[in-house]
Amino acid sequence: MDFSLNDQQTAIQREIGELAAQLADPQLQQRDLAGEFSRPLWQVLHRHRFDTLFIERERGGRGYGAFDASLALEALGRHCQDSGLIFGLAAHLCACLQPLLKHGSPAQLDRWLPRIQQGLIGAHAITEPEAGSDVFAMQTRAVREGAGYVINGSKCYITNAPVADFLLVHARTGPGHRYFDFSTFILAANTPGVSISPVPHEKLGLRTAAMGDIRFEHVWVPEQDRIGAEGSGGPIFQVSMDWERTCLFALYLGVMQRQLALCVARSESRHQFGQAIAGYQAVSHKLVDMSLRLESARLALYKSAWQLDQGKPDNGAAAMAKLLVSDACVQNSLAAVQIHAAQGILSGEIERQLRNAMPAQVFSGTSEVLKNNLARQLRLAAAYRQDKDE
């Protein structure tokens, strides 16, 4: 087992470190309070091809796999304080671009990839008011009509929706609510019948990521814009979740690395009762615990990314990585507030890190649902071993 990075991976981290100045925004605090997405900063990412990093080099992309993409998003999380921007980028990459690359037909790739490489932003339309964790309860339907489908329904809490140029939409095509009863479609956001809430939702954290609702009213989509076979929405959705629960959460590793450095610096510069607070065991142990949580989460995420690159995606490994990263980020952010004391609760980077961390335990599968899934896998594995022994 080799934990060292190769020259290309080291270059990824160095390139993003050098890009940090272009991603700095003196108006970030004001934009965060106002909930404003930054197209200029997105354009910086686009000019450096980070919005197409999964696309093969032969097609003009970066050709990154899961591990390299995780390194890139981790570095962006560390060097760019606008976590909402990087979150929107990761949602575009993992939930829109990756399923298209994995399941899109050659004709769909030829039609959509050049357009996406022009800077289009994608939104993954799956969540509904009564279909969050219970995704198969979705009510949005796609009914066959002529050489295509008519989509009716609504989606909510969709990342990038207010700024999206194209949508990856999941809708029921079967009679029930089972794994093979829904399908996936790709369509332009300005398709007739599609209406997107123009004003983003007010949110606790990740406020600079635009999130909104989408309505579909008699939206006709040609069959050629269905991704994969009819009824293959379940496997396609699983692709987005495996990559999202791994690569997207790498941004939080970067945030925690930056946060830990800030806390160490604060503990060394802040003096109370005649010495730096780093000299007090209560503070130094907090710093150690923060480092332990970060390194544990990083190892789990890197393992999940490695498995994706080996063509051996593991739902359990991705779920564990997501759980460890999201829990670590929330706990470390709470510790960072305590270490910074009054400065930690004033408007600024430390309190913003806490607000941005808390949604991580909700999106891409709540912590409770993922633990239920992992418990089910453990029972199935135990039953399988028992059958073999008998």
N, C-alpha and C positions, 0 to 999 in steps of 0.2 A: 504494500500500500504506500503510495507516494503522495504526500501532501503538498509538494512544491508546485508552483505555477510555472507553466511554460512561457516562452518569450512572448507569444501572442497574448496570453492572459495578463502578463505583467504590463504589456503595452496598452491593453484595454484600460487598466486602472490608471496608468500614467496619463493617457489621453484625456480621461474624464477629469483627472485632477487639474490638468492644464485648461480644461474647459470651464472650470469653476467660476472664473471671473465673468464669463459671458452669461452664466446662469444666476449671477447675483442680482438681486432686485432691491434697491433701497426702499421701494414702496410695498414690500411684501406684507408688512404688518397691516397697513391700510387695506390692501387687497384682501388679506385674510379676513379682516373684520367685515369687509363689504361682500365677501364671497365671490370674488372676481377671478375668473380663469384668464391666464395670460397667453394670448396667441403669439406675441413676440417671442416669449421664451419657448413655446412649442416650435416655432420656426427655427430657433437655434438648434433644438434637438433634431429637427427635420434636416437641416443643412448638413448635419453630421451623420445622417442616416440612422439615428437611433430609433426612429419610428418604423423602420423596416429591417431591423437587425436580424429577423428570422429568415428573410428572403435570401435565396441562394446567391452567391457571389456572381454566378453566371448571369443572373437576372439583374444585377446591379445592387443587391443588398449586401449585408455583412456576413451572412451565412453562419450566424451563431447557433449553437445548440443550447440546451437548457443550462449547462454549467456556465458557459461563457456569458449567456444572457443574465444569469444570476449575478455574476461578477460585475457586469455592467450596471445593473440596476442597484446593486449594493453600493457601488462607487457613486452613482448618481444620488442615492439617498444620503450618502455621507457628505458630498460636496455641494449639493443643491438644497437649500433650506426650504424650498417650495415643495413639500412632500405631496401636496394635492396634485401638482403638475406631474410628478413622477408616478403617482398612483394612476392618473388618467392615462399616461403613456403605457404603463404596464397592463392596464385593462384593455387598451387598444391592441397591444401585442399578443397577450395571452388568450383573451376571450374572443377576439375577432380575427386577427391575422393567423394565429396558429391553427384554429379549426379549418380555416379556408385552405391553408397550405396542406394540412393532413387529409382533408376529405374533398376538396374542390376538384372538379374535373379539369383536364388540360385547357378546355375552352374557357372555363371560369377564371382560371389563373391568368390566361392570356388577356382576358377582358378586364379583370379587376386589379391585378398587381401593378401594371403601369400607372393606373389612376391613383392607387394608394401611394405609389412612389412619388407622386406629385404633391403629397402632403395631406391627403384626405385623412380625416379622423373617424374612427369607428366606434360604435356603441353596441353592446351585447344586450339585446332585449329579451330577457327571460322572466324576471321577477314580476309577480302580479300581487294585487292586494291580498288574495287568499292562497297564493302559491309562492312562498318564500323558501323555507327549508323543505316544505312538501312540494317540490317543484312539479311533480306529476299531477298536482291538483289544478294545473293551469286551465283557464277557460278560453283563452284566445284560440280561435279555430281558423284553419285554412281548408276551405271546401273546394273541391275540383270544379272548374268551370272552363270548358273549352280546352285550350292548350295551356292551361295554367291553373291558378288557384285564386280564390278571393279570401282575403284575411280580414277578420273582424275581432276586435278585442282591445285590451289595454294592458300596458306594462307600466311599472312604477319603480322609482328609485334607480333609474338607469344611469350609470356613470357615463359621462361624455354626451348624454342625449342632447342637451341644449346647444352643443357646439359640433354635433356629429354631421358628417357628410355621407356616411353609409351605415347601414344597420345589419346586424346578424340577428334574425328573428326566429324564435322558436314558437311553434303553434301546433295545436292538436290536429292530426289528420286521421286518426283512428277513432273508434267508437268509445274507447274507455280512457283510463288514466294510468296506463301501464307503460313500461319502458319503451316499447316499440309503437306507441300510439301518437307520437308527435314527430315533427320534421323540422328542418332548419332551412331558412331562406336568407339570401343576401339581396339587399335592395338599396337604392339611393334614398337618403333621408327626405328628399323633396318629392318622392313618388306621390302622385295624386291619392288623396285619402289618408295620408299620414300627417298627423298633427303632433307637434312636440311642444311641451311647455317652454315658453321662451325665457322664463325667469327661473334660474336654478333654485333648488330647495335650500332653505336655511338649515345648516347642519352644525352639530357640535364640533366636529373636526373635519380635516381634509376639505376645508371650506373653499379652497381654490380649485378643487376638482368640480367641474360642472355636473350636477346630477338633476335629472328631471323625469317627467312622465311622458309616455307616448300612447296615442290612440290610433287605432287602425279602423277605418270606416270604409268598408267595401273596397279594400285595396287589392287590385288585380296584379298578380305576380306571374310572369311566364314560367313554365315548368323548367326552363333552362336556368332559372335563378334559384332552384331548389338545390341545396348542397347535399350530395349523397342521394341514396335511394329514399323513397317515401318510407317513413317509419324509422329512419336512422338517427333521429334527433337525440336519442339517449346516448349512444356512443359518442356522438359529436360533442354533446354537452360535457361528457366525462373528460374528453380531451381538454376542453377549456378549463375545467376544474383542476385537473392534475397539473397543468402548466401554471395556472393562476396561484394555486396553493403553494407552489414551489417558487417560481421566478418572481411573481409579484411581491411576495413577502420578503424577498431579498432586499428590497428598498428599506425595510425596517431594520435589517442588520446594519446597513450603513448609517441610519439615523442613530441607532444605539451606540455605534462606534464613535460617532461625533459627540453624542451626549456624554459618554463616559469620559472622553477627553475634557469636555467642558467641566464636568464634575471634579475630576482630578485637579484641574487648574484652579477651580473655585476653592477646593479644600486646602490647597497650598497657599492661596493668597489671602484667604479669610482668617483673621486672627481673633481669638476669644480667650480671655483669662490668661493672656501672656504667651499663647502659642498658636500655631496654625491648627485649624480644626482637623486637618489630616492626621495629626498626632493623637487624636482621641479614637479609641478603639471602636466606639459606636459608629463613627464616620468611616473609618478605614474598612470596617467589616461590610458596611453598605457598598463601598466601592468594589470590594472583592466579590460580593454577591452579584453585583451588576455584571462584572466580568464573567463570572461563572455562568450566569444565565445566557449572556451573549454568546459565549463560545459553545455552549451546549446546543443552543438553537442553530448556530451556524453549521455545526457538524451534521445535524439532522437535515437541514435544508440542502447542504451540499450532497449528502447521500441521495436524497430524492432526485436532485438534478442529475446526478451521475446515472441513476437508474433510467431516467427519461432518455438520456443520451445513448444508453445501451439498448434502447428499444424494449426495455422491461419496465414499463410504468407500473407503479405500485400505489394503488389508492390509499393503502394504509400508511405508507411512508410519506406521501404528500400530506395526508391528514395530520400525522404526527408533527411534521415540520411546521405546518400552519399553526397548530396548537402551541408548540413550544415557542415559536417566534412571537405570536400575538400575546401570549401570557407574559413572556419575558419583556416585551416592549412596554406593556402596561405597568408591570411591577418596577421596571427600571425607571420609567418616567415618574412614577410616584416617589421613588427614592431620590431622583434628581430634584424634584420640587423641595423635598425636605433638606437636601444638602444646600440648596440655594436659599432656603428659608424665605424671607419676605420677597426677595428678588424672584423667587420661583413662582410666586402667585401673581406677580405683576404681569401685565400684557407684554409678551416677548417670546423669545425662542423656547424657553423651558416650559412655560405653561402651554404653548402651542404644541410642543412635542407630546405632552400628555393628552391633549384633545385629539391630536391626530392618531394616537395609539389606540384609544378606546374603541373606535369602529372596527379595528382589526379582529376583535373577538366576535364580530357579528357577520360581516360580509364573507363571501366564499364559503359559507357554511358556519353556523354558530358553533361555539366551542362545545356546547351540550350535544348538538346533533352529531358532530364529528366523534365525540366520545362514545355515543351510542353506536355509531358505525364501527368503530374500532372494537368495542365490546362484542359486537356481533361477529366480527372477523375472528376474534379470539375464540369464541365458542365454536365457530365452524372449523377452525384449525384444530381445536381439541377433539372435536368429533371425528375429524379426518384421521388424526393419529390413532384414536381408539379403534376405528374401523380397520386400520392397517395392522394394529397389534392383534386384533381378533382373527 
